[in-house]
Amino acid sequence: MSLFQEHERMVDWGRKGSQAVVTLACLYIVLTGMQAAANVLVPVAYAFFLAVLSYPLVRWLRRHRVPASLALGITMLVNLSVMAGIITVGVRLLISFWRDLPHYLRGLERYLNDAAAWLEAQGVEGARAAVSGIFDWNTIVGYATQQDVMKSLGGLVGTTFGTLATVLASFIMTLIVMMFILMEAHGTQSRLQAVNLSGGPDFSGLMRSADDIQKYLGVKTLISALTGALAGFWCWFFDLHYPLLWALLAFLFNFVPAVGSTAASIPAIVEALVQHGPTHAVFVAIGYGGINFCLDNFVQPTMLGNRFGISPLVVILSVIFWGWMWGPLGMFLAVPLTMVLKVLLDNSGEFHWISVAMAKKKVRHGEVEVAGYDLHLNEGETIGSGASTEIPGPGRE
């Protein structure tokens, strides 16, 4: 009898199948609860990651002998100023652009009709009818020219926050929760160690990953700001009317992996097409593509290194999943939330294999390597130890 047959005979598939069914049922209940509680969980999640991103400023101020309350106040003031500035500038630019939107829609309609006419001349029947069926421009133009612009913009926020009043309440909740998280941040590691010693769970892996998440958020913010600045300059160079709006859009949407940068480029390309013709639109598209390609494939990997080994497929799936779970706002937190989930799985004995499956793979010298894990193990050892975002080094088991 072979070794594989002996191993297969030792596995209790009935018991494992029952465990899988129970696990899936529990997962379904948890996900349903998270989706139903989006109005509460989304602001808390944003508050947590904003606090993680802001804590280095608090720590720097404390190291320079600034009192704790004053350091917290300065940090909150900086966060509030940045967010209020972005929101104010963004809303004003959107209101101005909203007034010009019918002009861009009519121009785009003209180009689409010309393209449909060309397709019909090439033998593609029904091209014009298809274009008219896909885009009901009269309805769109009527919607764009509504007087109550703020109500229209509030409706675009999505089902997660809903009305403008709910957005304001969620914003205030985010600031309050972030403030208390920053107040409790000092000494958190000692407190979690005391929790573990008193019989609670071990959060050491999550604490070790906090620096990684903090570094990712910091680098991603810097790359997004650089993306926005370059995109705004490129749009200004080609004489677009709203370079600052497209810069702000590129900055915000760059936080959404894979699809965010592409989505942010579409309005600028459409404006270039309507205002200056196809040649300008092509050059604007090339500029956006070059900026995103260089920053995402050269600058960002150099700054992050090999500590954030999440598979590209997992990144795409995480954007889809968190977008389904919490709407558009969930997409912006897709990678940080997936990183936290990966760390929790990495420190779970039963589901550790899922964390390994989520890791980034690459082939070097004909051998497969998994980011963050040492595949060259001795007999009896298992893959991984500690936080999954750590690089195994000499002396680590």
N, C-alpha and C positions, 0 to 999 in steps of 0.2 A: 504494500500500500504506500502510495507516495506521501510526501510531507504535506502537500496541498490538500489531499483528501483527508488526512488526519486533522489538519487545522479546521477544515470545513465542518467536520463532524463534531468538533468541540464547540462550535458557535451555536448559541441558543437563538435561532432566528425568530422564534415566536415571541420570546421576551423582548428582543431588540425591536421587533415590529410594533409591539404594544407600546414600548417607550417612545417610538417615533410618532405614533398616533397621538399619544398624550402630549408630547412636545409640540406638535403642530397645532393641536387644539388650544393649548395654552398660549402659543404664539399668536394665533388668530384673535384670542380674547384681548391680549395685550395690545396688538396693533389696532384693533377696533377702538379700544379705550383711548389710545394715543391720538387717533384721528378725531374722535369725538371731543377730546379735551384740547384741541389745537389752539383755541383762543387763549388758553392758559399756558400751555407747554411751549408754544413758539416764543412768546416774550421771555420766558424763563431761559430757554436755550440761547436766545440772542444775548440776554444779560450775562449768562455764564461765559460765553466766548468773548464778549466785549470786556468782561472783567479780566479774563486771562490775557487778552491783548493789552489791557491798560495797566496791569499789575507791575510791569517793569518800571513805569514812571513812578508809581508809589514807592517801590523799592529804592529807586535812585534818589528820590527826595528824602526818604528815611535815612539813607546812608550819608546824606549831606546834612544831617541833624535837623531836618525840618520836622516839627511836631506831627504826630500821626494824624490828628484831626485836620491840620492845615494841608498836609500832603494829600489826604483824601479829598478835601475841598478843591484843591488845585486840579487834581486828576479829573474829578467830576466836571469842573468848569471847562477843562480842555475838551472832554468828550462832548459835553453839551454844545459848546461853541462849534466844533467840527460838524456835528450832526445837524444843528440848526442852520449853519451856513450852507451845507449841501442841500438840505430840504428847501431853504428859501430860494437859492439860486435855481435849483431844479424846477420848482413850481413856477417861478417867473418865466423861465425859458420855455416850459411846456405850455403855459398860457399863450405866450407869444407865438409859438409854433402852431398851436391849435388853430389860431386865426388864419394862418397861411396854409393849413392842411388841405382845404378844398382845391387850392391851386396845384399842389403837388399831386393830389389824386386825379385831377383832370389831365395833368401832363402824363402821369403813369398810364391812365386809360388810353390816351392817344398812342403811346408807344405799344401798348398791348394790342390795340386794334390794328396797328401797322404790322406787328408781328403775326397776328392772326391772318391778315390779308395775304402776307407773304407765304404763309403755310398753305393757305387755300390755293394760291397760284402754283404751288409745288405739288398739288394734288391731294392735300389733306383736307377732306371735306368736313364741314361743321366746326372749323376752328373758331370762327367768330362767335358762333352760338355757344361754344364751350366757354369762351372767355366771358361772355355776357352772363352765362349761368353760374360761373364760379364767383364773380364779383358783381354784386348789385350796387353799382356806384351811386345811384340816386339815394339809396338808403344810407350809405356810408357818408356821403357829402352832407345829407341832412342831419345825420348824427353829429358830424364834426362841427357844424355851424350852430349847434344849440347854444343858447345864452348861458345856461347854468354849467359853466365849464368845470367848476370844482366838483359838482355832483357827478359829472361824467368821468373825471379823473378818479374820484373815489370808487366808482364802480369797477374801474380797471384794476384796482388793487387785488381783487380776488375774494374768494369766499372765506379765506383765513381770517381776515380782519373785518371785512364788510364795510360798514359806513365810516364816514370820516370821524365821527365821535368815537367809534370803537378803535380806530387807528390811534387817535390821541390818547385814549385810555391805555392802550397797549404800549405806546411809547413811554408814558409816565410809569407804567408798571415795570418796563424794562430798565429804566433809570433807577428806580427804587431798589429793585432786586440786585442790580449791578453794584449799587452803593453798599448794600449790606454784604454782598459777597466780598468786596474789597475790604470792608471792615473786618471780616472774619478770616481773610486770607492768611494774615500773619499767624504762624503757629499751627497751621492746618496739619502739617506733617506729624507733629507731636501728638495732636489730638487723634489722628487716625491710627497712630501706633497704640495709643491708649485704648481705643476702641477694639483693636485687634487683640490686645492683651486681656481685655475683659471678656473675650469670647466672641467678638464680632468678626465680620469678614475682613480679609486682608486686602487693603487698597494700595499696597506698595507698588504694584504694577501700574496702576492708574496714576499714581503720583510721579513715578518715573517717566511716564509718557506726557506729563503736563508740560515739561520743558519743550518736548517735541511739538506738541500742539501749539504752544506759544510761539515757537520759532516758525512753524508753518503759517500761522495767522499773520505774523509780522512780515515774513517774506512775501506772502501772497498780497498783503496790503501794499507793500512797496512795489511789487511787480504790477499790480493793478493801477497804482498811481502813475507809474512810468508808462504803462499802456495808454492810459487816458491822456497824458501829456503829449505823447507822440502822435496819437490819433487826432487830437485837437489841432496840433501844429500841421499835420498833413491835410486836414480839412481846411484849415485857414490858408494854406499854401495854394490850394486849388479853388479858393474864393467861394467856399460854401457859406451860407448865411448864418448857420448855427454851429460853428466849430466848438464853442464851449459846451453846448448841449450834447454834442456827439462825444466830446471828451469825457463828460460826466457819465454818459451812458456806457462808454467803454470801460471806465473805472469800475462802475457798479457791476456790470454784467461779466467782467473778467473773474469775479468770484464764483460764477457758475462754471464748473469744469466742462470742457469739450464743446458745448454748444453755446455758451454765453458770449464768447468773443465773436463768433459768427453772427449771432443774432444782433449784437450791437452794431455790426458793420452795415446791416441792411438799410436802415434809414438814411445813413450818410450816402450810400451808393445810390439810393433812389433819388435823393436830392441832387446829387451830381448829374444823374441821368436827365432829370427834368430841367435843371437849370442850364447845364452846359453841354449835354449830349452824351452819346455812348463812349466817346474817347475819354472824357473826364471820369465817367463812371468806372471804366476799366482800370484807370490809373489809381483811383481811390480804392478799388477792390484789391489791387496789387499791393498798395501801401498797407492796408489793413492786414492782408495775408502775410506780408513780410514782417511787420511788427509782431504779430502773434507768433509766427514761426520762430523768430529769433529769440524772443523773450521766453517762450514756453519750452523750447528745445535746447537752448544754450545758457541763458542767464539764470532762469529759475532752477534747473537741475544743478548748476554750479553752486548756487547759494544754499540749496537744501541738502545736497549730497545724497547719500544712499539710505538715509534714515527714514524715509517715507515710502517704503516699498509696497504700495498698493497697486494691484494689477489695473491696467487701463480699462479692462472689461468691467472690473468691480466699480471703477469710478463712474463709467457710463450707467451701469445698473443702479448705482447709488443715487445719481441725479434723477433717474426715472422714479425710483422708489420714494425718495423724500419729496419729490414733486407731487406724486400721487398722495402721499401721506399728509403733507402740510401745505400744498399749493406752491405757487411761485417762490414764496419766502423760504420754503424748505429746500429749494434747489441751491440757494446761497450757502446753506450750512451742510450740504451733502458730504463733502470731503471731511470736515472736522467731525461731524457726527459718525461717519464711517470709521474714522481713526479711533474714536473713543470705543466704538463697538468692537473693533479689531483687538484693541488692548484688553477689553473685558473677556473676549473669547480666548485670547492668548493665555490668560491666567485662569481659564476654566479647564479642568482635567477632561471633562466629557466632550466639550465642544472646541478643544484646542485645534483639532484638525481643520475646522472651518477657517480659523485665522491663518493657518498655513496655506490653505487653498486660496485665500484672498491676497496673498503676498505677490509681489511682482517677480516675474521670472525672466531670466535672460540666459542666453547661451554664450559661454566663453570657452574658447579652445575646444569646442565640441562637447562641453559638459554643461548641464543645466544647473543654474544657481538660483536660489530663492533669496530675495532681499531680506536681510534681518535674521536669517537662519543658517546654521552650519549643518550642511548635509553629510559631512564626513564625520560620522559618529562611531564610537566604539560599541561593542556588543552590550546590549541592555540599556543604552541611552535613548532618549527621545528627543525630537527636534524642538529647539527653542528653550529659552529660560528667561524669566523676567519679562519686561515689556517687549512687544514684538517689534517696536521701532528702534531697538538698540542693535548696534552692529556687534556680533560676536567677536570678541578679541581673544588674545592669548590668556590662558588661565581660566576662561569661562567655560562652564560645563554646559 
